[in-house]
Amino acid sequence: MPGPGFVAPLVHFVLHLGAVAVGVAQGALDDLTALVGDGRQRLYARQPLADAPAFRIQLGRAELQVRAARALVHSLADELWTACAENPAAVAALHPTISASLPWVTELATAAVDTCYRLAGAGAARDLSPIQRRFRDIHTFGQHAAAAEGWLGNNGARLLGRPVELAY
C-alpha cells in the first residue's frame, strides 16, 4: 500500500519541514538547559538562572510551545498515513490543514528559539554559541515559501467552505 510519499508527496514534504522546525527548537531548548545546568548566574544576580522563577516560567512556556508544534506534526502525519491507507481520495481534503500547519509550527518554534536566545544572555550572540546557530537557522527557515503565513488563509477558507487556492 503506497504511503504519503507516493500519494501526496508535497504535503508529506511539508510535514518533514515541520519536523525540521521542531528539531531546531528542541535543540535550542537542549542547548539552553545544558548551559544553565553548570550553575550559570548572570552578573549581579543573587541566584543561578536555574533557580530564578522568571527564567523557569519562560523556559517552561518555550518547552510547551515545542511540544504543541511536535504534537500537531505527529497528529497530521497520522491523519495523512491513515487516509493514504484507508481512503486515498480523502487526502486532498487534508492539503489545506497540512499546508497551514507549517507556518504555525514555524511560529511556535521561532518563539521558543527566541526565548532560549534571550534567556541565554549575551553569550548567545557569539558565533560559537549553539543557541546563536539555532536562532539563525530558525529565522532562515521561516523565510521558506512553504512557511509563509498565506497558507493559514487556505485553512480558514476550508473552514468557511470557501474555495481553497493551493499553489501546488
Backbone bond lengths (Angstrom), bond angles and torsions (degrees), N, CA, C in turn:
res aa  C-N    CA-C-N  psi(-1)  N-CA   C-N-CA  omega(-1)  CA-C   N-CA-C  phi
1 M - - - 1.451 - - 1.535 108.75 -
2 P 1.336 118.55 126.05 1.472 120.68 -176.66 1.532 112.04 -70.21
3 G 1.324 114.76 139.82 1.462 120.34 177.75 1.516 110.77 -91.18
4 P 1.326 116.97 -175.24 1.456 122.13 -176.52 1.520 114.31 -58.35
5 G 1.314 117.25 -29.71 1.448 119.72 179.96 1.516 112.95 -62.48
6 F 1.333 116.14 -23.80 1.461 121.02 178.73 1.518 112.20 -101.83
7 V 1.323 117.19 -34.06 1.463 121.75 -176.90 1.524 111.57 -83.42
8 A 1.322 117.33 -41.76 1.473 122.14 -175.75 1.523 109.37 -143.30
9 P 1.327 117.93 69.20 1.465 119.44 -172.78 1.528 114.78 -61.67
10 L 1.319 118.31 -33.53 1.469 118.70 -177.38 1.524 112.42 -72.07
11 V 1.324 117.45 -43.45 1.473 117.65 177.99 1.525 110.18 -70.85
12 H 1.308 116.88 -31.15 1.463 120.38 174.68 1.531 109.21 -61.91
13 F 1.325 116.35 -42.52 1.459 122.00 177.72 1.529 111.09 -61.64
14 V 1.330 116.94 -39.63 1.468 121.02 178.65 1.532 110.17 -58.95
15 L 1.317 116.48 -40.80 1.465 119.44 178.59 1.528 110.99 -66.09
16 H 1.318 117.09 -35.88 1.466 120.02 175.63 1.524 110.21 -63.27
17 L 1.325 116.91 -41.39 1.463 120.22 177.66 1.533 110.64 -62.64
18 G 1.321 116.73 -40.38 1.463 120.35 176.69 1.514 111.54 -59.05
19 A 1.324 116.12 -39.39 1.466 120.34 178.18 1.530 111.00 -64.12
20 V 1.318 117.20 -35.35 1.466 120.67 177.44 1.529 109.98 -64.12
21 A 1.326 116.73 -46.73 1.470 120.38 179.61 1.527 110.71 -59.66
22 V 1.323 116.29 -44.01 1.466 120.55 178.62 1.530 110.18 -63.02
23 G 1.323 116.56 -41.07 1.459 120.31 179.76 1.523 113.08 -63.56
24 V 1.313 117.03 -39.62 1.467 120.44 177.59 1.531 109.28 -63.34
25 A 1.319 116.57 -44.94 1.466 120.39 -179.03 1.531 111.30 -66.22
26 Q 1.324 117.08 -41.28 1.466 119.73 177.76 1.519 110.37 -62.96
27 G 1.324 116.39 -38.55 1.457 120.09 176.83 1.517 112.39 -61.65
28 A 1.322 117.20 -39.77 1.465 120.71 178.10 1.530 110.73 -64.54
29 L 1.322 116.44 -41.08 1.469 119.81 176.32 1.519 110.86 -61.63
30 D 1.328 115.75 -45.66 1.463 120.05 179.64 1.520 111.32 -62.08
31 D 1.342 116.05 -42.14 1.466 120.28 179.26 1.527 111.04 -63.22
32 L 1.326 116.53 -42.25 1.464 120.16 -178.73 1.526 111.44 -67.20
33 T 1.315 117.04 -44.45 1.474 118.74 -179.35 1.528 110.47 -64.87
34 A 1.336 117.91 -34.96 1.466 120.41 175.67 1.531 110.38 -66.42
35 L 1.305 116.38 -38.76 1.459 121.69 -178.89 1.525 111.36 -63.58
36 V 1.318 117.08 -45.10 1.468 119.30 -177.37 1.522 112.08 -83.55
37 G 1.317 116.77 -13.10 1.455 120.34 179.04 1.522 112.92 -66.37
38 D 1.314 117.12 -18.17 1.466 120.38 179.91 1.524 112.31 -87.73
39 G 1.334 117.17 12.29 1.467 121.12 178.03 1.509 113.99 83.77
40 R 1.312 116.84 19.80 1.472 121.78 -178.34 1.524 110.45 -52.95
41 Q 1.320 113.57 138.79 1.451 121.05 -179.72 1.522 108.20 -138.33
42 R 1.309 116.73 133.63 1.467 120.31 177.82 1.527 109.66 -68.47
43 L 1.313 114.22 153.07 1.455 120.98 177.36 1.533 109.18 -58.21
44 Y 1.285 116.85 132.44 1.471 125.20 -179.99 1.526 114.22 71.01
45 A 1.320 118.40 4.56 1.467 120.30 178.16 1.527 109.75 -80.27
46 R 1.328 115.99 153.04 1.457 120.97 -178.69 1.523 113.18 -89.24
47 Q 1.325 115.57 -13.83 1.466 118.64 -176.17 1.523 109.87 -145.32
48 P 1.327 116.39 159.19 1.468 119.16 175.63 1.533 110.35 -62.20
49 L 1.321 115.80 153.78 1.471 120.30 179.67 1.524 111.54 -53.92
50 A 1.309 117.00 -42.31 1.463 121.08 -176.95 1.527 112.69 -61.36
51 D 1.311 117.40 -19.10 1.466 120.99 179.41 1.525 112.84 -99.42
52 A 1.296 118.50 -3.43 1.468 122.29 -177.86 1.533 110.00 -82.38
53 P 1.329 118.04 121.38 1.471 120.58 -179.24 1.526 113.99 -56.21
54 A 1.327 118.54 -41.92 1.467 120.64 -178.96 1.530 110.38 -63.94
55 F 1.321 117.12 -39.30 1.462 121.27 177.51 1.530 109.86 -61.65
56 R 1.317 116.10 -46.82 1.470 120.83 -178.34 1.532 111.87 -62.59
57 I 1.316 116.69 -39.89 1.473 120.33 179.25 1.526 110.26 -62.02
58 Q 1.321 116.18 -48.77 1.457 119.68 -178.12 1.530 111.60 -66.12
59 L 1.320 117.21 -40.16 1.462 121.22 177.14 1.529 110.22 -63.87
60 G 1.315 116.72 -42.98 1.464 120.79 178.78 1.517 112.30 -61.93
61 R 1.313 116.53 -40.78 1.466 120.62 177.66 1.532 110.56 -64.27
62 A 1.321 116.57 -44.71 1.465 120.58 -179.50 1.531 110.71 -61.09
63 E 1.318 116.64 -41.11 1.465 119.63 -179.85 1.523 110.79 -64.30
64 L 1.318 117.85 -39.14 1.465 120.71 178.59 1.528 111.36 -68.94
65 Q 1.325 117.52 -32.65 1.463 119.57 175.41 1.527 110.31 -63.07
66 V 1.313 116.58 -42.25 1.462 120.27 178.96 1.527 109.85 -65.94
67 R 1.313 117.19 -42.23 1.476 120.16 177.90 1.526 111.74 -60.83
68 A 1.322 116.63 -42.48 1.472 120.40 -179.73 1.525 110.52 -64.30
69 A 1.315 116.91 -43.16 1.467 120.69 178.74 1.530 110.09 -62.62
70 R 1.325 116.39 -45.66 1.465 120.97 179.98 1.532 110.48 -62.24
71 A 1.320 116.69 -42.80 1.466 120.73 -178.59 1.522 111.17 -62.48
72 L 1.320 117.72 -39.72 1.458 120.11 178.75 1.526 110.84 -65.70
73 V 1.317 117.44 -44.89 1.471 120.26 179.03 1.526 109.74 -59.73
74 H 1.321 117.41 -45.25 1.475 121.01 179.05 1.525 111.36 -61.95
75 S 1.313 116.19 -45.90 1.462 120.87 -177.92 1.530 111.37 -61.66
76 L 1.322 116.21 -46.02 1.462 119.41 -179.92 1.525 111.63 -68.31
77 A 1.324 117.33 -35.47 1.469 119.84 175.95 1.523 110.30 -62.94
78 D 1.327 116.52 -41.57 1.471 120.15 176.97 1.524 111.14 -61.92
79 E 1.336 116.27 -44.31 1.471 119.93 178.42 1.526 111.48 -60.92
80 L 1.319 116.09 -42.89 1.458 120.26 -179.40 1.520 111.40 -65.20
81 W 1.321 117.52 -45.57 1.465 120.58 179.23 1.532 110.75 -62.94
82 T 1.313 116.95 -41.16 1.468 120.53 178.84 1.523 110.60 -63.42
83 A 1.318 116.82 -45.01 1.462 119.91 179.23 1.524 110.79 -62.63
84 C 1.322 116.81 -41.46 1.474 119.46 179.33 1.523 111.20 -62.20
85 A 1.315 116.27 -38.12 1.465 120.71 -177.55 1.520 112.92 -78.11
86 E 1.322 117.14 -37.76 1.462 120.59 -171.70 1.520 114.11 -102.06
87 N 1.338 117.05 -35.16 1.456 119.51 -175.96 1.531 110.08 -155.84
88 P 1.330 117.82 79.52 1.472 120.28 -177.20 1.525 114.36 -54.53
89 A 1.322 117.72 -25.58 1.464 120.14 178.58 1.531 111.24 -66.61
90 A 1.322 117.67 -22.88 1.467 121.91 -178.98 1.527 112.32 -79.68
91 V 1.321 116.93 -10.45 1.465 120.21 -177.63 1.524 111.51 -61.48
92 A 1.316 117.70 -39.01 1.472 120.63 -178.17 1.524 111.91 -57.72
93 A 1.315 117.33 -34.04 1.463 120.33 179.88 1.531 112.07 -68.62
94 L 1.322 117.21 -19.27 1.468 120.82 179.15 1.526 113.18 -84.69
95 H 1.328 117.06 -17.09 1.466 120.70 -176.11 1.528 113.69 -52.72
96 P 1.340 120.29 -50.74 1.472 118.58 -177.29 1.527 113.16 -61.40
97 T 1.315 116.95 -40.44 1.461 119.91 -178.07 1.520 110.84 -69.91
98 I 1.319 116.72 -44.62 1.468 119.21 -179.93 1.521 110.06 -65.41
99 S 1.323 117.55 -42.28 1.467 120.19 178.70 1.524 111.26 -62.75
100 A 1.324 116.94 -38.17 1.466 121.16 179.66 1.523 111.83 -73.02
101 S 1.314 117.19 -21.54 1.461 119.05 -178.24 1.527 112.15 -66.34
102 L 1.327 117.67 -33.38 1.469 118.61 -175.12 1.527 112.89 -64.92
103 P 1.337 120.35 -46.72 1.468 116.99 177.12 1.533 112.59 -61.56
104 W 1.328 116.61 -36.02 1.465 119.45 -179.31 1.529 110.32 -69.50
105 V 1.314 116.95 -45.46 1.461 121.31 177.42 1.531 109.75 -60.79
106 T 1.324 116.50 -41.17 1.464 120.49 179.08 1.520 110.87 -64.65
107 E 1.325 117.92 -39.55 1.471 121.12 176.69 1.521 111.08 -60.16
108 L 1.330 116.33 -47.04 1.466 119.72 -179.70 1.520 111.33 -65.22
109 A 1.324 116.49 -43.90 1.462 120.41 -179.83 1.529 110.32 -63.45
110 T 1.317 117.09 -41.58 1.461 121.10 179.45 1.524 110.48 -64.34
111 A 1.313 116.79 -42.59 1.469 120.05 178.47 1.525 110.66 -61.47
112 A 1.317 117.15 -41.37 1.462 120.64 179.78 1.529 110.83 -66.28
113 V 1.312 116.98 -43.87 1.475 120.52 178.82 1.523 110.28 -65.06
114 D 1.324 117.30 -42.21 1.469 120.42 178.15 1.527 110.69 -59.00
115 T 1.322 116.48 -41.12 1.466 120.55 177.86 1.516 110.40 -62.73
116 C 1.314 117.30 -45.95 1.468 120.74 179.22 1.523 111.02 -61.12
117 Y 1.310 116.42 -42.14 1.458 121.46 179.65 1.530 110.29 -61.57
118 R 1.312 115.52 -46.14 1.470 120.87 -179.75 1.535 110.98 -65.07
119 L 1.336 116.31 -43.29 1.460 119.99 -177.73 1.527 112.99 -69.55
120 A 1.321 117.12 -24.82 1.463 120.90 -177.33 1.521 112.70 -73.16
121 G 1.328 117.23 -16.24 1.458 120.25 178.72 1.513 112.91 84.00
122 A 1.319 115.46 -170.32 1.460 121.76 -172.59 1.524 112.81 -62.45
123 G 1.315 117.66 -28.88 1.455 120.69 179.79 1.515 113.16 -62.21
124 A 1.326 117.15 -21.50 1.464 121.17 -179.88 1.520 112.07 -67.14
125 A 1.322 117.58 -20.98 1.463 120.84 -177.93 1.533 112.56 -80.60
126 R 1.303 116.87 -11.69 1.471 120.03 -178.57 1.525 110.82 -70.06
127 D 1.312 115.61 145.75 1.463 120.79 -179.48 1.526 112.96 -57.88
128 L 1.307 118.22 -32.03 1.461 121.02 -178.01 1.527 113.39 -82.28
129 S 1.311 117.28 -6.02 1.459 120.81 -178.40 1.526 110.54 -74.01
130 P 1.327 118.03 126.40 1.461 119.64 176.76 1.530 111.92 -64.32
131 I 1.307 117.06 -28.97 1.467 119.75 179.10 1.530 110.12 -69.98
132 Q 1.323 116.93 -36.00 1.465 120.51 175.62 1.522 109.99 -61.67
133 R 1.330 117.21 -40.77 1.470 120.21 178.69 1.526 110.58 -65.02
134 R 1.317 117.31 -40.63 1.476 120.67 178.26 1.531 110.10 -64.40
135 F 1.332 116.00 -41.42 1.465 121.41 178.40 1.528 110.15 -59.18
136 R 1.316 115.79 -48.84 1.466 120.68 179.29 1.533 110.69 -63.99
137 D 1.321 116.72 -42.70 1.469 120.43 -178.15 1.523 112.21 -63.05
138 I 1.337 117.51 -45.58 1.474 118.60 -176.07 1.528 110.33 -71.21
139 H 1.320 117.93 -33.71 1.463 119.23 178.21 1.526 111.28 -72.40
140 T 1.301 117.77 -33.33 1.465 121.07 173.48 1.520 109.40 -68.63
141 F 1.311 116.75 -44.00 1.462 121.95 178.27 1.528 110.98 -56.80
142 G 1.310 116.60 -40.73 1.469 121.54 -179.07 1.515 113.67 -62.55
143 Q 1.318 117.27 -14.32 1.465 121.06 177.93 1.521 112.76 -85.20
144 H 1.316 117.92 -6.83 1.470 121.20 -179.07 1.529 109.58 -65.21
145 A 1.306 116.15 139.96 1.468 121.07 -178.25 1.523 112.18 -58.22
146 A 1.320 117.54 -32.89 1.465 120.14 -179.26 1.522 112.05 -70.72
147 A 1.337 117.33 -16.16 1.461 121.20 179.02 1.528 112.01 -99.17
148 A 1.326 117.50 10.05 1.462 121.43 -178.67 1.528 111.13 -67.30
149 E 1.311 114.99 144.01 1.465 121.88 -177.31 1.527 113.15 -60.14
150 G 1.315 117.94 -26.78 1.456 121.34 -178.49 1.519 114.29 -56.82
151 W 1.337 116.55 -27.67 1.471 119.52 179.33 1.527 111.41 -63.53
152 L 1.323 117.37 -26.54 1.460 120.44 177.28 1.528 110.81 -63.63
153 G 1.338 116.61 -33.57 1.461 121.21 179.50 1.515 112.64 -63.91
154 N 1.320 117.06 -33.87 1.469 119.44 176.75 1.525 111.43 -63.99
155 N 1.318 115.93 -37.92 1.464 118.09 177.98 1.524 110.32 -68.59
156 G 1.324 116.31 -38.27 1.468 119.68 175.37 1.520 111.57 -62.20
157 A 1.340 116.29 -42.10 1.472 120.23 177.60 1.520 110.42 -61.25
158 R 1.332 116.36 -41.79 1.467 120.55 178.51 1.527 110.70 -59.80
159 L 1.322 116.07 -44.52 1.467 120.36 -179.63 1.524 112.16 -63.12
160 L 1.331 116.37 -31.94 1.465 121.31 -179.00 1.529 113.03 -89.38
161 G 1.328 116.82 -0.16 1.456 120.42 -178.60 1.514 112.89 74.01
162 R 1.321 116.86 19.78 1.460 122.29 179.07 1.521 109.40 -92.47
163 P 1.328 116.42 161.61 1.470 119.06 178.60 1.525 111.44 -62.10
164 V 1.308 114.66 139.80 1.466 122.25 178.60 1.512 106.80 -103.04
165 E 1.333 116.03 129.91 1.452 121.28 -178.37 1.516 110.02 -111.90
166 L 1.318 115.89 89.45 1.446 120.82 177.83 1.521 109.56 -83.41
167 A 1.288 117.06 143.24 1.455 121.75 -177.19 1.526 112.50 -93.68
168 Y 1.309 117.28 10.66 1.468 119.19 178.10 1.501 110.29 -134.46
